[in-house]
């Protein structure tokens, strides 16, 4: 149950008779994103929650789960981890790919929503067995913002690759005939905040 997936399927169904190709709204679209942030807390994936907990319990009964790694965003993952610990006693680690409460890429939220987001994040952080951050800056931010994080098991695991995996590969030789320059972007490009306009 993902509202954006349902919206996409409904739109696809109703516009099947039209020949012209229409661009589908993505969550990064400004208007839909703003509406979703007002309606769903912490994010539009909150509707995953019942189904996720049901399946975690089912798996846990068959084969004991020792640890859950809740990768965020989506921040609903953090709630799933927290409730799994509370209901089934399964410890979890929060894996931050982006900040939650202070995420600069999210649309502005009112003071009530800000309060609810912060409260949910504090609750998730408090009961987590450990925290993983994508870079040292994010780790430092969280240790300053929430002093109790310093007392937890904390690790920074950067995005990237292990150079040892490429030691025995043949070195790429640039061909004179190669006239195309390809640039790959890994990650999300949002409608505000990190649009690569300068680069383009």
HELIX and SHEET records of a PDB file:
HELIX    1   1 UNK A    3  UNK A   14  1                                  12    
HELIX    2   2 UNK A   30  UNK A   39  1                                  10    
HELIX    3   3 UNK A   44  UNK A   48  5                                   5    
HELIX    4   4 UNK A   49  UNK A   62  1                                  14    
HELIX    5   5 UNK A   76  UNK A   88  1                                  13    
HELIX    6   6 UNK A  111  UNK A  127  1                                  17    
HELIX    7   7 UNK A  136  UNK A  145  1                                  10    
HELIX    8   8 UNK A  147  UNK A  151  5                                   5    
HELIX    9   9 UNK A  163  UNK A  166  5                                   4    
SHEET    1   A 4 UNK A  68  UNK A  72  0                                        
SHEET    2   A 4 UNK A  92  UNK A  96  1                                        
SHEET    3   A 4 UNK A 130  UNK A 133  1                                        
SHEET    4   A 4 UNK A 153  UNK A 156  1                                        
END                                                                             
